[in-house]
């Protein structure tokens, strides 16, 4: 069977479109799977750390709000440790595989 020039262009374009579609479908779900690979630990700890910095900035080191934010950060770290046996150090931008955080590490920044 001999294809004419118009049919060759059509099949070539159809293969190109199909390949692009398969690539799009294959890579669309990958980032969301990677983002949740740590169970949301990094995001959760980063948010708790940010809230603590905000509470200290707006209300002071010894405020009720800062104490609450410290408690929330401790809970976020504990949750990650219990689930993954690692925790995210937002200030150092690295993962720790030892339970070596200090609950008052933000007291004198």
C-alpha positions as CSV (number, residue, x, y, z in Angstrom):
1,X,0.0,0.0,0.0
2,X,1.5,3.3,-1.1
3,X,0.6,6.4,0.8
4,X,0.2,9.7,-0.9
5,X,2.0,12.8,0.3
6,X,-1.1,14.2,2.0
7,X,-1.7,11.0,3.9
8,X,1.9,10.9,5.0
9,X,1.7,14.4,6.5
10,X,-1.6,13.4,8.2
11,X,-0.2,10.3,9.8
12,X,3.0,12.2,10.8
13,X,1.0,14.9,12.5
14,X,-1.3,12.4,14.2
15,X,1.8,10.5,15.6
16,X,3.3,13.8,16.8
17,X,0.0,14.9,18.5
18,X,-0.4,11.5,20.1
19,X,3.1,11.5,21.4
20,X,2.7,15.0,22.8
21,X,-0.6,14.0,24.5
22,X,0.9,10.9,26.1
23,X,3.9,13.0,27.4
24,X,1.5,15.6,28.8
25,X,-0.6,13.0,30.5
26,X,2.4,11.1,31.8
27,X,4.1,14.2,33.4
28,X,1.0,16.0,34.6
29,X,0.6,13.9,37.7
30,X,4.3,13.6,38.6
31,X,4.7,17.0,40.5
32,X,1.8,16.4,42.8
33,X,3.0,13.0,43.7
34,X,6.5,14.4,44.5
35,X,5.0,17.3,46.5
36,X,3.3,14.8,48.9
37,X,6.3,12.4,49.1
38,X,7.0,13.6,52.6
39,X,3.4,13.6,53.7
40,X,3.3,17.4,53.8
41,X,5.9,17.5,56.6
42,X,8.1,20.2,55.0
43,X,5.2,22.5,54.2
44,X,3.6,22.0,57.6
45,X,6.8,22.7,59.5
46,X,7.6,25.7,57.3
47,X,4.2,27.2,58.0
48,X,4.5,26.6,61.7
49,X,8.0,28.2,61.7
50,X,6.7,31.2,59.8
51,X,3.8,31.6,62.2
52,X,6.3,31.6,65.1
53,X,8.4,34.3,63.5
54,X,5.3,36.3,62.9
55,X,4.0,35.9,66.4
56,X,7.4,37.0,67.9
57,X,7.6,39.9,65.5
58,X,4.1,41.2,66.3
59,X,3.7,40.2,70.0
60,X,7.2,39.6,71.5
61,X,9.3,36.7,72.6
62,X,7.4,36.0,75.8
63,X,3.9,36.5,74.5
64,X,1.0,34.1,74.6
65,X,0.9,34.0,70.8
66,X,4.6,33.1,70.6
67,X,4.1,30.3,73.2
68,X,1.2,29.0,71.1
69,X,3.3,29.1,67.9
70,X,6.2,27.3,69.6
71,X,3.7,24.6,70.7
72,X,2.4,24.3,67.1
73,X,5.9,24.1,65.7
74,X,6.8,21.4,68.3
75,X,3.7,19.4,67.3
76,X,4.5,19.7,63.6
77,X,8.0,18.4,64.2
78,X,6.7,15.6,66.4
79,X,4.2,14.6,63.8
80,X,6.8,14.4,61.1
81,X,9.1,12.5,63.4
82,X,6.4,10.0,64.3
83,X,5.4,9.5,60.6
84,X,8.7,9.7,58.8
85,X,11.5,9.6,61.4
86,X,12.8,12.8,60.1
87,X,11.9,16.5,60.4
88,X,12.5,19.6,58.4
89,X,14.7,22.4,59.7
90,X,13.3,25.5,58.0
91,X,16.0,27.8,59.2
92,X,18.8,25.4,58.1
93,X,16.9,24.3,55.0
94,X,17.6,20.7,55.5
95,X,16.2,17.4,56.8
96,X,17.2,15.9,60.1
97,X,17.2,12.2,60.6
98,X,17.8,12.5,64.4
99,X,15.2,13.7,66.9
100,X,17.6,16.6,67.8
101,X,15.4,19.7,67.7
102,X,15.5,22.1,70.5
103,X,12.1,23.4,71.5
104,X,13.5,26.9,72.3
105,X,15.6,27.2,69.2
106,X,13.7,30.4,68.2
107,X,13.8,32.1,71.6
108,X,16.8,34.3,70.9
109,X,16.7,35.1,67.2
